[in-house]
């Protein structure tokens, strides 16, 4: 009888451990952070295909999204897919691509200014596309963001399909954790 009690307690302890670990994982995954794998070269050289990042979901509750933030969001044309891009324009702004430069127009800068993109290599070329044609201003509305990939020539982004609504944004890219030699906090 003692052996049966010992075995019973052993399995109960394992079940409790598994349940507690499952609850902790669920809370962490759904509310705090979510892992994502980078697929494609649209964020190169900042992020490379095959790398894994943690997306900070909690940051959306306690801080505003800013220009330059790297965000993970549901692709507006197929919400089963998650995309990773950088925020270029915020709500109620205009963006214009002219001669390899991005101009931002807003309340503070009605004449517009050239976006400082020091995070990009000088070899990156930014051109207009279908949704944001070269030389034409594109406007965002309430809770709408313009996002571009860092590797502009290889990126499907707002220049092709328009804005990303806030409700589709899952969180900010937070930490690159795989491969181990590439471990880094991602500065937004």
N, C-alpha and C positions, 0 to 999 in steps of 0.2 A: 504494500500500500504506500509506503514512503517513497518508493521509486516512482510510482504513478504521480504522486503529489509533486515531486521534484520535476518530473518531465512536464507536467501540467503548468507549473509556475514558469518553467523555462520558456514554453511556447507563449504564455501570456506576456512575459517580459519582452519577447521578440515582437509580438503583435503590437504592444504599446509603443515600442521604439519605432516600428514602421509607421504607425498611425501618427505619432508626434512628428516624425521626420516628414511625412507626407503633408501634414498641415503647415509646417514651417516652410516647406518648399512651395506649396500653393500660395501662401501669403506673400512670400518673397517674389515669386514669379508673376503674380497677378497685380501686386500693388507697388513693389519696390523696384525691381530690376528684372530684365529679361535678356537672355543671351540671343545674339543674332550672328549669323555667319555672313561675311562680305562675299557677294557673288558678283563678279564682273569688275571691270576696271574704271567705273565711272568716278570713283573717289581717289584714284591713284594720283599722286604718291602718298596722300594722307592715309588712306586705307588700301590694302591690297587684297585681291581675291583670295579666299581661303582663310583669312584672318577671322577671329572671333572677337566680338565686342559685347560689353554689357550695356544695355540701354536703360538709363535712369528714368523710370516712370514717375517716381516721386517728385522729381524736379518740376513737373508740369503743375503740380498742386501748389508749390511754394515759391515759384519764380516765373517771371515772364520770359517768353521766348525772345531772343535777341538776334540781330543780324550777325551772321557768322557762326551761329550755333549749328552743329551737325546734328541732324534729327533723323529718327527712324519713323516712318509713317506707312500707312496703308496706301498703296498705289491707287490714285483716283479712278483709274479705268478698270481695275480688277483688284478689289479689296482683299483677295486671298494672298496677294503678294505684298511683301514689305520692301520698301526702298530706303536707301540711306543717301541723303543729300545735305547741302549746306543752305541755310536761310540767307537769301539775298535781299528780299524786300518784305517789309512788315505790312500789317493791315493799313489801309487808306494811304498807300504810297503809290508812286509810279516808278517804273523802271524802264530804261531805254538802253539798248546796245548800239553803240556807234564806234566803228573803227577799233575793235578789240578792247573797248572799255565799256564798263557798266556805269550808267548814271542813275542816281537816285533822286527823286523829287518828293518832298513832303512839306509839312507845315513850316518846319524850320529852314528848309532849303527849297524855296519855291523856284529858284533859278536852276536848281539841281547841282549835284557834285559828283565827282568821279569816285566810285567805291574803291577804297583801299583794300586790295586783295593780296597783301604781302604773304599770305599763306600759299599762294600759287607760284609755281616756277615761272620764270619770265617767258618760257617757250610756249605756254598755254595760250591758245587763241580762242577768244569768245566771239561767236557770231550769232546772229539772230536765226530764228527758225520759224516754223508755222505759226505758233501761238504768240511768240514775241519776235516779230520780224525786225530786221536791222533797220534802225532809224525811226522806229515808231514807238511811242510811249504805250506802256501796258499798265493798267491800273488794278490794284487790289481793293477788295471791299472788306467788310467786317469779318474778322476771324479768317482772313485769307493770306497766304504766304506764297512768295515766289522762291523756289529752290533750284539751285544748279549743282551739278556734280563738279568736283574739282578738276577732273579730266574732261574738259568741256567738249572735246571732239568725240569722245566715246560715251557721252552721257545722254540718256533719255531723261529729260527734266522739264521744268516749267516752260522752257522755250518751245517744247513740242506739244505739251498737253495742258498747259495753264496752271492754275493755282492749286495749292494744297489747303484744304480747310482744316482748321484747328482740331476739329473732332476726329480727323484721321491721323493726327500725330500721336505716336505711341510714347515718345520720350526723346531725351537727348542722349546722343552717344556719349558714354561716360569713360569706359576703360577698355583698352585693347588688351586681352588676356591670353590670346593664343595666336601664334606660337610664343612660347615663353621668352625667347630672345627679343620679341617685339613688344613686350609688356610696356604699357604706358597709359597714363591718364590722358584723355583726349581733351585738349584745351578748346573750349568753345568761345 
